[in-house]
Amino acid sequence: MKDIQDTWAKKAKNEGYRSRASYKLIQINQTHKLIEQADLILELGSAPGGWSQVISSKKKSHAKCLAIDLLSMQNVDAVDFYKIDLFSDEFAKLLNDLPKKPDLILSDMSVNLSGIKLVDDEANLELNLFCLDLSKKILNINGALLIKTFSNQNLKKLKKLFKENFEKVVLEKPPASKTSSAEVYLLGLVPK
Ligand SMILES: C[S@@+](CC[C@H](N)C(=O)[O-])C[C@H]1O[C@@H](n2cnc3c(N)ncnc32)[C@H](O)[C@@H]1O
C-alpha cells in the first residue's frame, strides 16, 4: 500500500504540484466539474498551494479564486492569496468585500493535531461547521461546498446537517487519499 501512496507524491513532484493533495481535488472534480462551473471560488486552508494550482489550471479564465491560510503560501497564477485566520475579523472583512456570492467553497482545512483524538475531532468539527454555516450565508444558488472531514463519531451528524442544507450530498474518498487516513470529503450540491 505504501508504494501506491508514494506514487502520488512522486507524481506530484514530476508534474510540478506542490502537494500530493492536488490529486484529491483533481479526482473529486473529475466527476463533478465544480471548478469549471464557478465564477467565484473561495478556497479555505490553501497552503502550500496544491489545490490552488489545480484551481488555477481548471477555472474559467475570467473566474476569480480567493485562497486563505494561516500559513504563508507562494504565489499561484490567477489566485489571490490572503494569509489570515478563518476566525479573524480580516476574514469577515474579506467576505464583506466579495464582488459576488461564491459559486464554490472548498476547504481542505484540518487542525494541528494535539494527539488527543476527541479534542482533535471536536476542533475539526468546529472547522467543518464554520464552513457549513458560511455556505448557508454566502453560497450562490446552484453553488457547492466541498470540505475535508473525518470518518469518526461526528460524521453521521455532519452528513445529516449537509442533507438538511443541500439538495445532493456525496461522500468522497479519492484514490489519492491515504487508505490509512480517516479523512474523507463531503460535497454538498445546490443549497436548499
Ligand atoms: C492539509 S493543508 C491544505 C493543503 C492544500 N489543500 C494543498 O493542496 O496544498 C490544511 C491547511 O489548513 C490550514 N488551516 C487550518 N486552520 C485554519 C484556519 N483557522 N484558518 C486558515 N487556515 C487554516 C492550515 O494552516 C493548513 O495549511
The ligand as a MOL file (V3000), in Angstrom:
LIG
                    3D

  0  0  0     0  0            999 V3000
M  V30 BEGIN CTAB
M  V30 COUNTS 27 29 0 0 0
M  V30 BEGIN ATOM
M  V30 1 C -3.9510 19.9220 4.5240 0
M  V30 2 S -3.4690 21.5870 4.4860 0 CHG=1
M  V30 3 C -4.1120 22.1260 2.9340 0
M  V30 4 C -3.3530 21.5770 1.7440 0
M  V30 5 C -3.7810 22.2340 0.4510 0
M  V30 6 N -5.1250 21.8480 0.0740 0
M  V30 7 C -2.8470 21.8690 -0.6800 0
M  V30 8 O -3.2880 21.1830 -1.6100 0
M  V30 9 O -1.7080 22.3200 -0.6900 0 CHG=-1
M  V30 10 C -4.5810 22.3230 5.6210 0
M  V30 11 C -4.3660 23.8090 5.8220 0
M  V30 12 O -5.4420 24.3400 6.6060 0
M  V30 13 C -4.9360 25.4980 7.2490 0
M  V30 14 N -5.8170 25.9370 8.3280 0
M  V30 15 C -6.1870 25.2360 9.4430 0
M  V30 16 N -6.9460 26.0040 10.2480 0
M  V30 17 C -7.0860 27.2100 9.6270 0
M  V30 18 C -7.7610 28.4420 9.9670 0
M  V30 19 N -8.4250 28.5670 11.1160 0
M  V30 20 N -7.6840 29.4720 9.1030 0
M  V30 21 C -6.9810 29.3510 7.9450 0
M  V30 22 N -6.3200 28.2210 7.5620 0
M  V30 23 C -6.3680 27.1680 8.3980 0
M  V30 24 C -3.5700 25.0160 7.7540 0
M  V30 25 O -2.7160 26.0980 8.0280 0
M  V30 26 C -3.0830 24.1410 6.5820 0
M  V30 27 O -2.1870 24.8320 5.7500 0
M  V30 END ATOM
M  V30 BEGIN BOND
M  V30 1 1 1 2
M  V30 2 1 2 3
M  V30 3 1 2 10
M  V30 4 1 3 4
M  V30 5 1 4 5
M  V30 6 1 5 6
M  V30 7 1 5 7
M  V30 8 2 7 8
M  V30 9 1 7 9
M  V30 10 1 10 11
M  V30 11 1 11 12
M  V30 12 1 11 26
M  V30 13 1 12 13
M  V30 14 1 13 14
M  V30 15 1 13 24
M  V30 16 1 14 15
M  V30 17 1 14 23
M  V30 18 2 15 16
M  V30 19 1 16 17
M  V30 20 1 17 18
M  V30 21 2 17 23
M  V30 22 1 18 19
M  V30 23 2 18 20
M  V30 24 1 20 21
M  V30 25 2 21 22
M  V30 26 1 22 23
M  V30 27 1 24 25
M  V30 28 1 24 26
M  V30 29 1 26 27
M  V30 END BOND
M  V30 END CTAB
M  END
